[in-house]
Amino acid sequence: MSLKSVRQLTAAALLASCVFGASACVPLKSHQGYVIDADLVNSVQAGTDTRQSVLATLGKPTFTSDFNQGDWYYVSRETRNYAYNNPHVREQTTLRISFDEKGNVSAVRRSGVEQVASISPSGKTTPTLGKKRSFFDELFGNIGTVGAVGGGGQGGQSNTGGGRDTP
């Protein structure tokens, strides 16, 4: 291999590594949930539409309320993240459609990203009530309990003989 071809190969490798390195800094955008069409959403009117007309216009909701059968939710979310970081919500639209007992639309409400809750866990363990046990307590805690009276071992009574005790 000549010196010129080695230099060209080195330059090509350097260029490829720069392009690959720069691509890690490009934000990854994603869309989750319902794709909102503003014209269709604006066509749903309280007092005019019914469950069937909303279903025909907007389609199946993202989810429905568990406790109040009168609410349908359509959720649309745009997120962005860099490389291996957790995604951050850039835009979110939640469309809440409420129905009355007869199935007519009673209210149409919209909310945005202000409803997104930011939760940060406190460590890798869940705090619980009770005794705090060490590693060795957990490891050797069952020693001596196998076969103890009332534990189903040899010390307890057996009901395997059709209700009779076996000797």
MARLOVEX-957073 format. One record per residue (C-alpha): chain; z, y, x negated. Coordinates in nm, 2 decimals. Layout:
<nodes>
<node chain="A" zz="Z" yy="Y" xx="X"/>
...
</nodes>
This chain:
<nodes>
<node chain="A" zz="0.00" yy="0.00" xx="0.00"/>
<node chain="A" zz="-0.09" yy="0.34" xx="-0.13"/>
<node chain="A" zz="0.15" yy="0.63" xx="-0.16"/>
<node chain="A" zz="-0.05" yy="0.82" xx="0.10"/>
<node chain="A" zz="-0.02" yy="0.54" xx="0.36"/>
<node chain="A" zz="0.36" yy="0.51" xx="0.29"/>
<node chain="A" zz="0.40" yy="0.89" xx="0.35"/>
<node chain="A" zz="0.20" yy="0.86" xx="0.68"/>
<node chain="A" zz="0.41" yy="0.57" xx="0.79"/>
<node chain="A" zz="0.73" yy="0.75" xx="0.71"/>
<node chain="A" zz="0.61" yy="1.06" xx="0.89"/>
<node chain="A" zz="0.51" yy="0.85" xx="1.20"/>
<node chain="A" zz="0.85" yy="0.68" xx="1.20"/>
<node chain="A" zz="1.03" yy="1.02" xx="1.17"/>
<node chain="A" zz="0.82" yy="1.17" xx="1.45"/>
<node chain="A" zz="0.90" yy="0.86" xx="1.67"/>
<node chain="A" zz="1.27" yy="0.89" xx="1.60"/>
<node chain="A" zz="1.27" yy="1.26" xx="1.68"/>
<node chain="A" zz="1.09" yy="1.20" xx="2.01"/>
<node chain="A" zz="1.33" yy="0.91" xx="2.10"/>
<node chain="A" zz="1.63" yy="1.12" xx="2.00"/>
<node chain="A" zz="1.51" yy="1.42" xx="2.21"/>
<node chain="A" zz="1.45" yy="1.20" xx="2.51"/>
<node chain="A" zz="1.82" yy="1.11" xx="2.52"/>
<node chain="A" zz="1.90" yy="1.48" xx="2.60"/>
<node chain="A" zz="1.67" yy="1.49" xx="2.90"/>
<node chain="A" zz="1.86" yy="1.49" xx="3.23"/>
<node chain="A" zz="1.81" yy="1.20" xx="3.45"/>
<node chain="A" zz="1.77" yy="1.31" xx="3.81"/>
<node chain="A" zz="1.82" yy="1.07" xx="4.11"/>
<node chain="A" zz="1.82" yy="1.09" xx="4.49"/>
<node chain="A" zz="2.05" yy="0.89" xx="4.70"/>
<node chain="A" zz="2.07" yy="0.85" xx="5.08"/>
<node chain="A" zz="1.87" yy="1.00" xx="5.35"/>
<node chain="A" zz="1.55" yy="1.20" xx="5.27"/>
<node chain="A" zz="1.59" yy="1.52" xx="5.48"/>
<node chain="A" zz="1.29" yy="1.68" xx="5.65"/>
<node chain="A" zz="1.40" yy="2.03" xx="5.75"/>
<node chain="A" zz="1.16" yy="2.04" xx="6.05"/>
<node chain="A" zz="1.29" yy="1.71" xx="6.19"/>
<node chain="A" zz="1.65" yy="1.81" xx="6.14"/>
<node chain="A" zz="1.60" yy="2.15" xx="6.31"/>
<node chain="A" zz="1.43" yy="1.98" xx="6.60"/>
<node chain="A" zz="1.76" yy="1.80" xx="6.70"/>
<node chain="A" zz="1.93" yy="2.03" xx="6.96"/>
<node chain="A" zz="2.27" yy="2.00" xx="7.12"/>
<node chain="A" zz="2.25" yy="1.95" xx="7.50"/>
<node chain="A" zz="1.88" yy="1.85" xx="7.48"/>
<node chain="A" zz="1.86" yy="1.53" xx="7.28"/>
<node chain="A" zz="2.01" yy="1.19" xx="7.33"/>
<node chain="A" zz="2.10" yy="0.89" xx="7.10"/>
<node chain="A" zz="1.75" yy="0.74" xx="7.16"/>
<node chain="A" zz="1.57" yy="1.07" xx="7.08"/>
<node chain="A" zz="1.78" yy="1.13" xx="6.76"/>
<node chain="A" zz="1.71" yy="0.77" xx="6.65"/>
<node chain="A" zz="1.34" yy="0.82" xx="6.71"/>
<node chain="A" zz="1.33" yy="1.15" xx="6.53"/>
<node chain="A" zz="1.57" yy="1.10" xx="6.23"/>
<node chain="A" zz="1.59" yy="0.72" xx="6.21"/>
<node chain="A" zz="1.90" yy="0.51" xx="6.15"/>
<node chain="A" zz="2.20" yy="0.71" xx="6.03"/>
<node chain="A" zz="2.35" yy="0.66" xx="5.69"/>
<node chain="A" zz="2.68" yy="0.56" xx="5.86"/>
<node chain="A" zz="2.86" yy="0.60" xx="6.19"/>
<node chain="A" zz="3.22" yy="0.69" xx="6.25"/>
<node chain="A" zz="3.46" yy="0.40" xx="6.28"/>
<node chain="A" zz="3.71" yy="0.56" xx="6.51"/>
<node chain="A" zz="3.49" yy="0.79" xx="6.72"/>
<node chain="A" zz="3.18" yy="0.62" xx="6.84"/>
<node chain="A" zz="3.03" yy="0.96" xx="6.91"/>
<node chain="A" zz="2.94" yy="1.07" xx="6.55"/>
<node chain="A" zz="2.64" yy="0.98" xx="6.33"/>
<node chain="A" zz="2.62" yy="1.09" xx="5.97"/>
<node chain="A" zz="2.30" yy="1.15" xx="5.76"/>
<node chain="A" zz="2.39" yy="1.20" xx="5.39"/>
<node chain="A" zz="2.15" yy="1.31" xx="5.12"/>
<node chain="A" zz="2.26" yy="1.36" xx="4.76"/>
<node chain="A" zz="2.08" yy="1.48" xx="4.44"/>
<node chain="A" zz="2.26" yy="1.39" xx="4.11"/>
<node chain="A" zz="2.19" yy="1.45" xx="3.75"/>
<node chain="A" zz="2.33" yy="1.30" xx="3.43"/>
<node chain="A" zz="2.26" yy="1.32" xx="3.06"/>
<node chain="A" zz="2.23" yy="0.99" xx="2.86"/>
<node chain="A" zz="2.53" yy="0.77" xx="2.93"/>
<node chain="A" zz="2.75" yy="1.03" xx="3.11"/>
<node chain="A" zz="2.86" yy="0.98" xx="3.47"/>
<node chain="A" zz="2.63" yy="1.15" xx="3.72"/>
<node chain="A" zz="2.73" yy="1.49" xx="3.86"/>
<node chain="A" zz="2.64" yy="1.59" xx="4.21"/>
<node chain="A" zz="2.40" yy="1.89" xx="4.21"/>
<node chain="A" zz="2.32" yy="1.91" xx="4.58"/>
<node chain="A" zz="2.45" yy="1.72" xx="4.89"/>
<node chain="A" zz="2.37" yy="1.77" xx="5.25"/>
<node chain="A" zz="2.57" yy="1.59" xx="5.52"/>
<node chain="A" zz="2.43" yy="1.62" xx="5.87"/>
<node chain="A" zz="2.69" yy="1.52" xx="6.14"/>
<node chain="A" zz="2.56" yy="1.47" xx="6.49"/>
<node chain="A" zz="2.82" yy="1.43" xx="6.76"/>
<node chain="A" zz="2.75" yy="1.27" xx="7.10"/>
<node chain="A" zz="2.94" yy="1.28" xx="7.43"/>
<node chain="A" zz="3.03" yy="0.98" xx="7.65"/>
<node chain="A" zz="2.69" yy="0.99" xx="7.82"/>
<node chain="A" zz="2.50" yy="0.97" xx="7.48"/>
<node chain="A" zz="2.38" yy="1.33" xx="7.48"/>
<node chain="A" zz="2.41" yy="1.54" xx="7.16"/>
<node chain="A" zz="2.71" yy="1.76" xx="7.18"/>
<node chain="A" zz="2.70" yy="1.92" xx="6.83"/>
<node chain="A" zz="2.50" yy="1.93" xx="6.51"/>
<node chain="A" zz="2.69" yy="2.03" xx="6.20"/>
<node chain="A" zz="2.59" yy="2.06" xx="5.83"/>
<node chain="A" zz="2.80" yy="2.06" xx="5.52"/>
<node chain="A" zz="2.72" yy="2.07" xx="5.16"/>
<node chain="A" zz="2.85" yy="1.99" xx="4.81"/>
<node chain="A" zz="3.19" yy="2.15" xx="4.89"/>
<node chain="A" zz="3.28" yy="1.83" xx="5.07"/>
<node chain="A" zz="3.24" yy="1.62" xx="4.75"/>
<node chain="A" zz="3.58" yy="1.50" xx="4.62"/>
<node chain="A" zz="3.63" yy="1.48" xx="4.25"/>
<node chain="A" zz="3.87" yy="1.20" xx="4.17"/>
<node chain="A" zz="4.01" yy="1.13" xx="3.82"/>
<node chain="A" zz="4.20" yy="0.81" xx="3.78"/>
<node chain="A" zz="4.53" yy="0.81" xx="3.60"/>
<node chain="A" zz="4.48" yy="0.55" xx="3.33"/>
<node chain="A" zz="4.36" yy="0.19" xx="3.34"/>
<node chain="A" zz="4.64" yy="0.05" xx="3.54"/>
<node chain="A" zz="4.75" yy="0.10" xx="3.90"/>
<node chain="A" zz="5.12" yy="0.21" xx="3.93"/>
<node chain="A" zz="5.32" yy="-0.03" xx="4.14"/>
<node chain="A" zz="5.68" yy="-0.06" xx="4.26"/>
<node chain="A" zz="5.90" yy="-0.33" xx="4.13"/>
<node chain="A" zz="6.01" yy="-0.47" xx="3.80"/>
<node chain="A" zz="5.81" yy="-0.38" xx="3.49"/>
<node chain="A" zz="5.73" yy="-0.70" xx="3.30"/>
<node chain="A" zz="5.64" yy="-0.72" xx="2.93"/>
<node chain="A" zz="5.36" yy="-0.93" xx="2.80"/>
<node chain="A" zz="5.59" yy="-1.22" xx="2.71"/>
<node chain="A" zz="5.76" yy="-1.21" xx="3.05"/>
<node chain="A" zz="5.41" yy="-1.25" xx="3.21"/>
<node chain="A" zz="5.31" yy="-1.52" xx="2.96"/>
<node chain="A" zz="5.63" yy="-1.73" xx="2.97"/>
<node chain="A" zz="5.77" yy="-1.63" xx="3.31"/>
<node chain="A" zz="5.69" yy="-1.96" xx="3.49"/>
<node chain="A" zz="5.86" yy="-2.19" xx="3.23"/>
<node chain="A" zz="6.14" yy="-2.38" xx="3.41"/>
<node chain="A" zz="6.02" yy="-2.30" xx="3.76"/>
<node chain="A" zz="5.79" yy="-2.60" xx="3.79"/>
<node chain="A" zz="5.98" yy="-2.88" xx="3.95"/>
<node chain="A" zz="6.27" yy="-2.67" xx="4.05"/>
<node chain="A" zz="6.46" yy="-2.74" xx="4.38"/>
<node chain="A" zz="6.27" yy="-2.60" xx="4.67"/>
<node chain="A" zz="5.97" yy="-2.54" xx="4.46"/>
<node chain="A" zz="5.77" yy="-2.84" xx="4.58"/>
<node chain="A" zz="5.83" yy="-3.05" xx="4.27"/>
<node chain="A" zz="6.04" yy="-3.36" xx="4.22"/>
<node chain="A" zz="6.36" yy="-3.19" xx="4.32"/>
<node chain="A" zz="6.23" yy="-3.11" xx="4.68"/>
<node chain="A" zz="6.19" yy="-3.34" xx="4.98"/>
<node chain="A" zz="5.85" yy="-3.51" xx="5.04"/>
<node chain="A" zz="5.69" yy="-3.55" xx="5.38"/>
<node chain="A" zz="5.40" yy="-3.77" xx="5.27"/>
<node chain="A" zz="5.51" yy="-4.09" xx="5.45"/>
<node chain="A" zz="5.44" yy="-3.99" xx="5.81"/>
<node chain="A" zz="5.77" yy="-3.81" xx="5.85"/>
<node chain="A" zz="5.97" yy="-4.07" xx="5.65"/>
<node chain="A" zz="6.13" yy="-3.99" xx="5.32"/>
<node chain="A" zz="6.00" yy="-4.21" xx="5.04"/>
<node chain="A" zz="6.25" yy="-4.35" xx="4.78"/>
</nodes>
